[in-house]
Amino acid sequence: MSGTNTFAGDLNASGMRFGIVVSRFNAAITESLLEAALAALRSHGVAEADINVVRVPGAFELPLAAQRLAVSSTHYDALIALGCVIRGGTPHFEYVCRACTDGLLQVGLTFDLPVCFGVLTTDTNEQAEARAGGAEGNKGSDAALTAIEMVSVLRQLEAKSK
């Protein structure tokens, strides 16, 4: 690939600013996601003053809160959405998951801002626990690392275009 320009983000988050929107529904899971996301940001150089956390009732409300934060995107380099929707016996699961996913995607594309998806959509509570610090790791940490990497790579692309 001689002569090929390659852009890849790194995990140095010093000076980056993040907004985290977290759902209170399924709080035992979402609090674990939040703690892991915060730990990942801190361990990669993000100052406490550069992190804001917004709590909303459920996953359905995540996109609106993310949109409100994105309106002030000069204050944030990326947003991280954390939540947990566990399938029940009604179609409610599909409606909430679709609205949350589509809404967060729309916010990111509309505001040209990374909105990283740390919303668990599982069939059981056991699956959610496995992804919030259990056998499957912690998706809150994964979402935070994705946010850092996306800020880095987008900054590189912006610098290249100048």
Buried (B, 14 or more C-beta within 10 A) or exposed (E): EEEEEEEEBEEEBEEBBBBBBBBEBBEEBBBBBBBBBBBBBBEBBBEEEBBBBBBBEBBBBBBEBBBEBBEEBEEBBBBBBBBBBBBEEEEEBEEBBEBBBEBBEBBBEEBEBBBBBBBBBBEEEEBBBBBBBEEBEBBBBBBBBBBBBBBBBBBBEEEEEE
